[in-house]
Amino acid sequence: MKIYRGACHCQAVTFEIETDFPELTTCDCSICRRKHALMVKVPESRMNILSGEDVLTAYTFHTHTAQHYFCSVCGIYPFHRKRVTPDYFGVNVYCLVGVDPEGIPVRATDGIGMA
């Protein structure tokens, strides 16, 4: 496993994750469709927020279990706490420095079908 750094657009929120990118995921729930993110699932123990926790805004809906975080300065979505596995984060791969998602398997998840 390797450590990757990530940030929102304005660099107010910075973080690190440790992953080997076993797969990436998309989701068809109402918010994920709109933000169109490509995510990697990371256990909470392998994610560290380095700066900007104070500028993160959380958005919840439906069961209010998943917490979608956005930078309140630039509006970028860097990650969210997952609903089905709340001890994991879904991290926006496009916020990671030097990561090219080309060639990493992508699995579509059925968020819209969750009751």
N, CA, C and O atoms as a GROMACS GRO file, in nm:
protein
  460
    1MET      N    1   0.084  -0.119   0.000
    1MET     CA    2   0.000   0.000   0.000
    1MET      C    3   0.087   0.124   0.000
    1MET      O    4   0.200   0.125   0.050
    2LYS      N    5   0.032   0.228  -0.058
    2LYS     CA    6   0.104   0.354  -0.072
    2LYS      C    7   0.020   0.467  -0.015
    2LYS      O    8  -0.103   0.460  -0.014
    3ILE      N    9   0.085   0.572   0.031
    3ILE     CA   10   0.017   0.690   0.084
    3ILE      C   11   0.004   0.793  -0.027
    3ILE      O   12   0.101   0.824  -0.097
    4TYR      N   13  -0.117   0.846  -0.043
    4TYR     CA   14  -0.147   0.948  -0.143
    4TYR      C   15  -0.200   1.072  -0.072
    4TYR      O   16  -0.276   1.061   0.024
    5ARG      N   17  -0.160   1.188  -0.121
    5ARG     CA   18  -0.211   1.314  -0.067
    5ARG      C   19  -0.323   1.365  -0.154
    5ARG      O   20  -0.326   1.342  -0.275
    6GLY      N   21  -0.416   1.433  -0.091
    6GLY     CA   22  -0.528   1.489  -0.165
    6GLY      C   23  -0.564   1.626  -0.111
    6GLY      O   24  -0.521   1.666  -0.003
    7ALA      N   25  -0.643   1.699  -0.191
    7ALA     CA   26  -0.685   1.833  -0.150
    7ALA      C   27  -0.806   1.875  -0.231
    7ALA      O   28  -0.833   1.822  -0.339
    8CYS      N   29  -0.878   1.971  -0.177
    8CYS     CA   30  -0.984   2.036  -0.253
    8CYS      C   31  -0.916   2.132  -0.352
    8CYS      O   32  -0.794   2.139  -0.358
    9HIS      N   33  -0.994   2.205  -0.429
    9HIS     CA   34  -0.938   2.294  -0.531
    9HIS      C   35  -0.855   2.408  -0.472
    9HIS      O   36  -0.748   2.440  -0.524
   10CYS      N   37  -0.903   2.469  -0.364
   10CYS     CA   38  -0.832   2.584  -0.306
   10CYS      C   39  -0.723   2.544  -0.208
   10CYS      O   40  -0.652   2.630  -0.155
   11GLN      N   41  -0.708   2.415  -0.183
   11GLN     CA   42  -0.606   2.361  -0.093
   11GLN      C   43  -0.634   2.389   0.055
   11GLN      O   44  -0.546   2.368   0.138
   12ALA      N   45  -0.753   2.437   0.088
   12ALA     CA   46  -0.787   2.459   0.229
   12ALA      C   47  -0.800   2.326   0.302
   12ALA      O   48  -0.760   2.313   0.418
   13VAL      N   49  -0.856   2.225   0.232
   13VAL     CA   50  -0.871   2.090   0.289
   13VAL      C   51  -0.763   2.002   0.228
   13VAL      O   52  -0.759   1.984   0.106
   14THR      N   53  -0.678   1.946   0.312
   14THR     CA   54  -0.577   1.852   0.265
   14THR      C   55  -0.588   1.725   0.348
   14THR      O   56  -0.626   1.729   0.465
   15PHE      N   57  -0.554   1.613   0.287
   15PHE     CA   58  -0.566   1.485   0.355
   15PHE      C   59  -0.472   1.383   0.292
   15PHE      O   60  -0.416   1.406   0.184
   16GLU      N   61  -0.455   1.272   0.360
   16GLU     CA   62  -0.377   1.159   0.310
   16GLU      C   63  -0.461   1.033   0.323
   16GLU      O   64  -0.539   1.017   0.417
   17ILE      N   65  -0.442   0.944   0.226
   17ILE     CA   66  -0.504   0.811   0.235
   17ILE      C   67  -0.398   0.706   0.206
   17ILE      O   68  -0.296   0.735   0.142
   18GLU      N   69  -0.421   0.587   0.252
   18GLU     CA   70  -0.334   0.474   0.220
   18GLU      C   71  -0.420   0.371   0.148
   18GLU      O   72  -0.520   0.324   0.202
   19THR      N   73  -0.380   0.336   0.025
   19THR     CA   74  -0.458   0.242  -0.055
   19THR      C   75  -0.371   0.177  -0.161
   19THR      O   76  -0.263   0.226  -0.194
   20ASP      N   77  -0.418   0.067  -0.213
   20ASP     CA   78  -0.356   0.003  -0.329
   20ASP      C   79  -0.452   0.004  -0.448
   20ASP      O   80  -0.427  -0.063  -0.548
   21PHE      N   81  -0.561   0.080  -0.438
   21PHE     CA   82  -0.662   0.096  -0.543
   21PHE      C   83  -0.711  -0.038  -0.599
   21PHE      O   84  -0.694  -0.065  -0.718
   22PRO      N   85  -0.773  -0.121  -0.514
   22PRO     CA   86  -0.825  -0.249  -0.565
   22PRO      C   87  -0.935  -0.227  -0.668
   22PRO      O   88  -0.949  -0.307  -0.762
   23GLU      N   89  -1.013  -0.120  -0.652
   23GLU     CA   90  -1.116  -0.083  -0.748
   23GLU      C   91  -1.161   0.059  -0.717
   23GLU      O   92  -1.135   0.112  -0.609
   24LEU      N   93  -1.227   0.118  -0.813
   24LEU     CA   94  -1.291   0.247  -0.795
   24LEU      C   95  -1.440   0.224  -0.806
   24LEU      O   96  -1.484   0.123  -0.862
   25THR      N   97  -1.519   0.316  -0.753
   25THR     CA   98  -1.664   0.299  -0.761
   25THR      C   99  -1.731   0.428  -0.810
   25THR      O  100  -1.682   0.539  -0.790
   26THR      N  101  -1.844   0.406  -0.873
   26THR     CA  102  -1.937   0.514  -0.904
   26THR      C  103  -2.065   0.479  -0.829
   26THR      O  104  -2.082   0.366  -0.783
   27CYS      N  105  -2.155   0.573  -0.817
   27CYS     CA  106  -2.281   0.549  -0.748
   27CYS      C  107  -2.390   0.624  -0.822
   27CYS      O  108  -2.368   0.734  -0.873
   28ASP      N  109  -2.508   0.564  -0.828
   28ASP     CA  110  -2.618   0.628  -0.900
   28ASP      C  111  -2.722   0.691  -0.808
   28ASP      O  112  -2.833   0.720  -0.852
   29CYS      N  113  -2.688   0.712  -0.680
   29CYS     CA  114  -2.783   0.780  -0.592
   29CYS      C  115  -2.799   0.926  -0.638
   29CYS      O  116  -2.722   0.973  -0.721
   30SER      N  117  -2.896   0.995  -0.585
   30SER     CA  118  -2.930   1.129  -0.633
   30SER      C  119  -2.815   1.229  -0.617
   30SER      O  120  -2.800   1.316  -0.703
   31ILE      N  121  -2.736   1.221  -0.512
   31ILE     CA  122  -2.627   1.317  -0.497
   31ILE      C  123  -2.503   1.275  -0.577
   31ILE      O  124  -2.438   1.360  -0.638
   32CYS      N  125  -2.471   1.147  -0.578
   32CYS     CA  126  -2.352   1.102  -0.652
   32CYS      C  127  -2.367   1.122  -0.802
   32CYS      O  128  -2.270   1.153  -0.871
   33ARG      N  129  -2.488   1.103  -0.853
   33ARG     CA  130  -2.512   1.130  -0.996
   33ARG      C  131  -2.482   1.276  -1.028
   33ARG      O  132  -2.425   1.306  -1.133
   34ARG      N  133  -2.519   1.363  -0.939
   34ARG     CA  134  -2.500   1.506  -0.965
   34ARG      C  135  -2.355   1.550  -0.949
   34ARG      O  136  -2.308   1.636  -1.023
   35LYS      N  137  -2.283   1.493  -0.853
   35LYS     CA  138  -2.142   1.533  -0.836
   35LYS      C  139  -2.049   1.453  -0.925
   35LYS      O  140  -1.934   1.492  -0.944
   36HIS      N  141  -2.097   1.342  -0.981
   36HIS     CA  142  -2.026   1.261  -1.080
   36HIS      C  143  -1.882   1.229  -1.037
   36HIS      O  144  -1.788   1.247  -1.114
   37ALA      N  145  -1.866   1.184  -0.916
   37ALA     CA  146  -1.733   1.152  -0.864
   37ALA      C  147  -1.696   1.007  -0.892
   37ALA      O  148  -1.782   0.920  -0.907
   38LEU      N  149  -1.568   0.984  -0.897
   38LEU     CA  150  -1.511   0.851  -0.905
   38LEU      C  151  -1.440   0.830  -0.772
   38LEU      O  152  -1.353   0.909  -0.735
   39MET      N  153  -1.477   0.724  -0.699
   39MET     CA  154  -1.434   0.711  -0.561
   39MET      C  155  -1.352   0.584  -0.535
   39MET      O  156  -1.369   0.482  -0.602
   40VAL      N  157  -1.264   0.594  -0.437
   40VAL     CA  158  -1.196   0.477  -0.385
   40VAL      C  159  -1.240   0.463  -0.239
   40VAL      O  160  -1.246   0.562  -0.165
   41LYS      N  161  -1.269   0.340  -0.198
   41LYS     CA  162  -1.315   0.312  -0.061
   41LYS      C  163  -1.193   0.292   0.028
   41LYS      O  164  -1.105   0.211  -0.001
   42VAL      N  165  -1.189   0.368   0.138
   42VAL     CA  166  -1.075   0.367   0.229
   42VAL      C  167  -1.124   0.354   0.373
   42VAL      O  168  -1.213   0.428   0.414
   43PRO      N  169  -1.068   0.260   0.450
   43PRO     CA  170  -1.107   0.252   0.592
   43PRO      C  171  -1.069   0.380   0.666
   43PRO      O  172  -0.969   0.445   0.634
   44GLU      N  173  -1.149   0.416   0.763
   44GLU     CA  174  -1.122   0.536   0.844
   44GLU      C  175  -0.979   0.536   0.898
   44GLU      O  176  -0.916   0.642   0.907
   45SER      N  177  -0.929   0.419   0.934
   45SER     CA  178  -0.794   0.409   0.991
   45SER      C  179  -0.684   0.440   0.889
   45SER      O  180  -0.568   0.459   0.927
   46ARG      N  181  -0.719   0.446   0.761
   46ARG     CA  182  -0.620   0.474   0.656
   46ARG      C  183  -0.642   0.609   0.589
   46ARG      O  184  -0.598   0.633   0.477
   47MET      N  185  -0.712   0.697   0.662
   47MET     CA  186  -0.734   0.833   0.613
   47MET      C  187  -0.703   0.931   0.724
   47MET      O  188  -0.740   0.911   0.839
   48ASN      N  189  -0.634   1.037   0.687
   48ASN     CA  190  -0.594   1.138   0.784
   48ASN      C  191  -0.619   1.276   0.725
   48ASN      O  192  -0.561   1.311   0.622
   49ILE      N  193  -0.705   1.356   0.789
   49ILE     CA  194  -0.727   1.493   0.746
   49ILE      C  195  -0.613   1.577   0.802
   49ILE      O  196  -0.595   1.584   0.924
   50LEU      N  197  -0.536   1.639   0.714
   50LEU     CA  198  -0.419   1.716   0.755
   50LEU      C  199  -0.452   1.861   0.787
   50LEU      O  200  -0.397   1.919   0.881
   51SER      N  201  -0.544   1.919   0.709
   51SER     CA  202  -0.582   2.058   0.734
   51SER      C  203  -0.722   2.084   0.679
   51SER      O  204  -0.769   2.013   0.591
   52GLY      N  205  -0.785   2.186   0.733
   52GLY     CA  206  -0.913   2.231   0.681
   52GLY      C  207  -1.036   2.165   0.738
   52GLY      O  208  -1.146   2.184   0.686
   53GLU      N  209  -1.020   2.087   0.843
   53GLU     CA  210  -1.139   2.025   0.901
   53GLU      C  211  -1.243   2.130   0.939
   53GLU      O  212  -1.363   2.104   0.935
   54ASP      N  213  -1.196   2.248   0.975
   54ASP     CA  214  -1.286   2.356   1.017
   54ASP      C  215  -1.362   2.419   0.900
   54ASP      O  216  -1.460   2.489   0.923
   55VAL      N  217  -1.318   2.396   0.776
   55VAL     CA  218  -1.390   2.452   0.660
   55VAL      C  219  -1.473   2.347   0.587
   55VAL      O  220  -1.536   2.378   0.486
   56LEU      N  221  -1.472   2.225   0.636
   56LEU     CA  222  -1.556   2.122   0.576
   56LEU      C  223  -1.702   2.140   0.617
   56LEU      O  224  -1.732   2.168   0.733
   57THR      N  225  -1.790   2.124   0.522
   57THR     CA  226  -1.933   2.128   0.547
   57THR      C  227  -1.989   1.990   0.514
   57THR      O  228  -1.959   1.935   0.408
   58ALA      N  229  -2.068   1.934   0.604
   58ALA     CA  230  -2.127   1.802   0.582
   58ALA      C  231  -2.271   1.817   0.534
   58ALA      O  232  -2.347   1.900   0.584
   59TYR      N  233  -2.304   1.735   0.436
   59TYR     CA  234  -2.441   1.732   0.384
   59TYR      C  235  -2.494   1.590   0.401
   59TYR      O  236  -2.428   1.494   0.362
   60THR      N  237  -2.613   1.576   0.460
   60THR     CA  238  -2.675   1.445   0.476
   60THR      C  239  -2.818   1.451   0.422
   60THR      O  240  -2.878   1.558   0.414
   61PHE      N  241  -2.870   1.336   0.386
   61PHE     CA  242  -3.008   1.329   0.340
   61PHE      C  243  -3.057   1.186   0.361
   61PHE      O  244  -2.981   1.101   0.407
   62HIS      N  245  -3.180   1.159   0.330
   62HIS     CA  246  -3.244   1.028   0.341
   62HIS      C  247  -3.228   0.972   0.483
   62HIS      O  248  -3.298   1.018   0.573
   63THR      N  249  -3.139   0.875   0.506
   63THR     CA  250  -3.123   0.818   0.641
   63THR      C  251  -3.029   0.900   0.728
   63THR      O  252  -3.018   0.874   0.848
   64HIS      N  253  -2.962   0.997   0.672
   64HIS     CA  254  -2.865   1.083   0.742
   64HIS      C  255  -2.747   1.005   0.800
   64HIS      O  256  -2.684   1.050   0.896
   65THR      N  257  -2.717   0.889   0.742
   65THR     CA  258  -2.602   0.810   0.785
   65THR      C  259  -2.477   0.851   0.708
   65THR      O  260  -2.374   0.881   0.768
   66ALA      N  261  -2.486   0.853   0.576
   66ALA     CA  262  -2.374   0.899   0.494
   66ALA      C  263  -2.356   1.048   0.514
   66ALA      O  264  -2.454   1.122   0.522
   67GLN      N  265  -2.232   1.091   0.522
   67GLN     CA  266  -2.201   1.233   0.537
   67GLN      C  267  -2.112   1.274   0.421
   67GLN      O  268  -1.998   1.228   0.410
   68HIS      N  269  -2.165   1.358   0.334
   68HIS     CA  270  -2.092   1.405   0.216
   68HIS      C  271  -2.026   1.538   0.253
   68HIS      O  272  -2.094   1.634   0.288
   69TYR      N  273  -1.892   1.542   0.245
   69TYR     CA  274  -1.818   1.660   0.287
   69TYR      C  275  -1.779   1.746   0.168
   69TYR      O  276  -1.738   1.695   0.064
   70PHE      N  277  -1.794   1.877   0.185
   70PHE     CA  278  -1.760   1.975   0.084
   70PHE      C  279  -1.677   2.084   0.148
   70PHE      O  280  -1.698   2.119   0.264
   71CYS      N  281  -1.582   2.138   0.072
   71CYS     CA  282  -1.506   2.253   0.120
   71CYS      C  283  -1.596   2.375   0.114
   71CYS      O  284  -1.653   2.404   0.008
   72SER      N  285  -1.610   2.446   0.224
   72SER     CA  286  -1.698   2.563   0.228
   72SER      C  287  -1.635   2.683   0.158
   72SER      O  288  -1.701   2.785   0.138
   73VAL      N  289  -1.508   2.673   0.121
   73VAL     CA  290  -1.441   2.782   0.050
   73VAL      C  291  -1.459   2.766  -0.101
   73VAL      O  292  -1.505   2.859  -0.167
   74CYS      N  293  -1.422   2.649  -0.156
   74CYS     CA  294  -1.426   2.631  -0.302
   74CYS      C  295  -1.540   2.540  -0.349
   74CYS      O  296  -1.567   2.534  -0.469
   75GLY      N  297  -1.607   2.471  -0.258
   75GLY     CA  298  -1.722   2.389  -0.294
   75GLY      C  299  -1.691   2.248  -0.343
   75GLY      O  300  -1.783   2.175  -0.379
   76ILE      N  301  -1.566   2.210  -0.345
   76ILE     CA  302  -1.528   2.078  -0.397
   76ILE      C  303  -1.562   1.969  -0.295
   76ILE      O  304  -1.548   1.988  -0.174
   77TYR      N  305  -1.606   1.853  -0.349
   77TYR     CA  306  -1.633   1.733  -0.269
   77TYR      C  307  -1.507   1.645  -0.268
   77TYR      O  308  -1.474   1.584  -0.370
   78PRO      N  309  -1.436   1.638  -0.154
   78PRO     CA  310  -1.317   1.552  -0.149
   78PRO      C  311  -1.346   1.409  -0.102
   78PRO      O  312  -1.278   1.315  -0.143
   79PHE      N  313  -1.449   1.392  -0.016
   79PHE     CA  314  -1.477   1.258   0.036
   79PHE      C  315  -1.611   1.256   0.108
   79PHE      O  316  -1.670   1.360   0.135
   80HIS      N  317  -1.656   1.135   0.138
   80HIS     CA  318  -1.778   1.119   0.218
   80HIS      C  319  -1.765   0.996   0.306
   80HIS      O  320  -1.696   0.900   0.272
   81ARG      N  321  -1.834   1.000   0.419
   81ARG     CA  322  -1.843   0.882   0.507
   81ARG      C  323  -1.956   0.798   0.449
   81ARG      O  324  -2.066   0.848   0.425
   82LYS      N  325  -1.928   0.670   0.428
   82LYS     CA  326  -2.022   0.583   0.358
   82LYS      C  327  -2.141   0.543   0.444
   82LYS      O  328  -2.131   0.533   0.567
   83ARG      N  329  -2.254   0.519   0.380
   83ARG     CA  330  -2.378   0.483   0.450
   83ARG      C  331  -2.376   0.337   0.496
   83ARG      O  332  -2.401   0.309   0.613
   84VAL      N  333  -2.349   0.246   0.406
   84VAL     CA  334  -2.355   0.103   0.438
   84VAL      C  335  -2.238   0.062   0.528
   84VAL      O  336  -2.253  -0.025   0.614
   85THR      N  337  -2.123   0.126   0.509
   85THR     CA  338  -2.004   0.097   0.590
   85THR      C  339  -1.952   0.230   0.646
   85THR      O  340  -1.855   0.285   0.592
   86PRO      N  341  -2.013   0.283   0.753
   86PRO     CA  342  -1.977   0.416   0.802
   86PRO      C  343  -1.838   0.428   0.862
   86PRO      O  344  -1.795   0.538   0.898
   87ASP      N  345  -1.766   0.317   0.875
   87ASP     CA  346  -1.627   0.326   0.920
   87ASP      C  347  -1.531   0.335   0.800
   87ASP      O  348  -1.410   0.320   0.814
   88TYR      N  349  -1.588   0.360   0.681
   88TYR     CA  350  -1.511   0.380   0.558
   88TYR      C  351  -1.546   0.514   0.496
   88TYR      O  352  -1.655   0.568   0.517
   89PHE      N  353  -1.452   0.567   0.421
   89PHE     CA  354  -1.474   0.687   0.343
   89PHE      C  355  -1.471   0.652   0.195
   89PHE      O  356  -1.396   0.563   0.152
   90GLY      N  357  -1.552   0.721   0.118
   90GLY     CA  358  -1.541   0.720  -0.027
   90GLY      C  359  -1.465   0.846  -0.064
   90GLY      O  360  -1.513   0.957  -0.040
   91VAL      N  361  -1.346   0.830  -0.122
   91VAL     CA  362  -1.259   0.944  -0.150
   91VAL      C  363  -1.263   0.975  -0.300
   91VAL      O  364  -1.249   0.885  -0.382
   92ASN      N  365  -1.283   1.100  -0.333
   92ASN     CA  366  -1.287   1.146  -0.471
   92ASN      C  367  -1.147   1.135  -0.531
   92ASN      O  368  -1.057   1.211  -0.495
   93VAL      N  369  -1.130   1.040  -0.622
   93VAL     CA  370  -0.999   1.013  -0.682
   93VAL      C  371  -0.943   1.136  -0.753
   93VAL      O  372  -0.821   1.154  -0.759
   94TYR      N  373  -1.031   1.220  -0.805
   94TYR     CA  374  -0.985   1.338  -0.877
   94TYR      C  375  -0.926   1.445  -0.784
   94TYR      O  376  -0.869   1.543  -0.832
   95CYS      N  377  -0.939   1.427  -0.653
   95CYS     CA  378  -0.876   1.517  -0.556
   95CYS      C  379  -0.737   1.468  -0.514
   95CYS      O  380  -0.668   1.538  -0.440
   96LEU      N  381  -0.697   1.350  -0.558
   96LEU     CA  382  -0.568   1.294  -0.520
   96LEU      C  383  -0.457   1.342  -0.614
   96LEU      O  384  -0.475   1.345  -0.735
   97VAL      N  385  -0.344   1.380  -0.557
   97VAL     CA  386  -0.231   1.432  -0.633
   97VAL      C  387  -0.160   1.318  -0.706
   97VAL      O  388  -0.123   1.217  -0.646
   98GLY      N  389  -0.143   1.336  -0.836
   98GLY     CA  390  -0.064   1.242  -0.915
   98GLY      C  391  -0.129   1.108  -0.942
   98GLY      O  392  -0.060   1.013  -0.980
   99VAL      N  393  -0.260   1.097  -0.925
   99VAL     CA  394  -0.330   0.970  -0.948
   99VAL      C  395  -0.402   0.975  -1.081
   99VAL      O  396  -0.483   1.065  -1.105
  100ASP      N  397  -0.373   0.879  -1.168
  100ASP     CA  398  -0.442   0.865  -1.295
  100ASP      C  399  -0.530   0.740  -1.283
  100ASP      O  400  -0.477   0.630  -1.275
  101PRO      N  401  -0.662   0.756  -1.282
  101PRO     CA  402  -0.750   0.641  -1.261
  101PRO      C  403  -0.759   0.545  -1.380
  101PRO      O  404  -0.819   0.438  -1.368
  102GLU      N  405  -0.699   0.582  -1.493
  102GLU     CA  406  -0.703   0.497  -1.612
  102GLU      C  407  -0.648   0.358  -1.581
  102GLU      O  408  -0.538   0.345  -1.526
  103GLY      N  409  -0.724   0.258  -1.615
  103GLY     CA  410  -0.679   0.119  -1.595
  103GLY      C  411  -0.720   0.057  -1.463
  103GLY      O  412  -0.706  -0.065  -1.447
  104ILE      N  413  -0.770   0.136  -1.368
  104ILE     CA  414  -0.816   0.081  -1.241
  104ILE      C  415  -0.960   0.035  -1.262
  104ILE      O  416  -1.041   0.112  -1.313
  105PRO      N  417  -0.994  -0.088  -1.224
  105PRO     CA  418  -1.132  -0.136  -1.244
  105PRO      C  419  -1.233  -0.046  -1.173
  105PRO      O  420  -1.210   0.000  -1.061
  106VAL      N  421  -1.347  -0.023  -1.240
  106VAL     CA  422  -1.454   0.061  -1.184
  106VAL      C  423  -1.579  -0.024  -1.167
  106VAL      O  424  -1.623  -0.092  -1.260
  107ARG      N  425  -1.634  -0.019  -1.045
  107ARG     CA  426  -1.757  -0.093  -1.015
  107ARG      C  427  -1.869   0.008  -0.990
  107ARG      O  428  -1.853   0.101  -0.911
  108ALA      N  429  -1.980  -0.010  -1.057
  108ALA     CA  430  -2.096   0.077  -1.036
  108ALA      C  431  -2.176   0.023  -0.918
  108ALA      O  432  -2.209  -0.096  -0.915
  109THR      N  433  -2.207   0.109  -0.823
  109THR     CA  434  -2.287   0.067  -0.708
  109THR      C  435  -2.430   0.118  -0.725
  109THR      O  436  -2.454   0.220  -0.788
  110ASP      N  437  -2.522   0.044  -0.668
  110ASP     CA  438  -2.664   0.074  -0.679
  110ASP      C  439  -2.712   0.156  -0.561
  110ASP      O  440  -2.777   0.105  -0.471
  111GLY      N  441  -2.679   0.283  -0.561
  111GLY     CA  442  -2.721   0.372  -0.454
  111GLY      C  443  -2.869   0.406  -0.461
  111GLY      O  444  -2.934   0.423  -0.358
  112ILE      N  445  -2.921   0.418  -0.583
  112ILE     CA  446  -3.061   0.454  -0.600
  112ILE      C  447  -3.155   0.345  -0.547
  112ILE      O  448  -3.267   0.374  -0.507
  113GLY      N  449  -3.108   0.221  -0.547
  113GLY     CA  450  -3.190   0.109  -0.501
  113GLY      C  451  -3.186   0.085  -0.351
  113GLY      O  452  -3.256  -0.002  -0.301
  114MET      N  453  -3.104   0.162  -0.278
  114MET     CA  454  -3.098   0.146  -0.133
  114MET      C  455  -3.226   0.197  -0.071
  114MET      O  456  -3.271   0.308  -0.101
  115ALA      N  457  -3.284   0.119   0.015
  115ALA     CA  458  -3.408   0.163   0.081
  115ALA      C  459  -3.378   0.222   0.215
  115ALA      O  460  -3.470   0.265   0.286
   0.00000   0.00000   0.00000
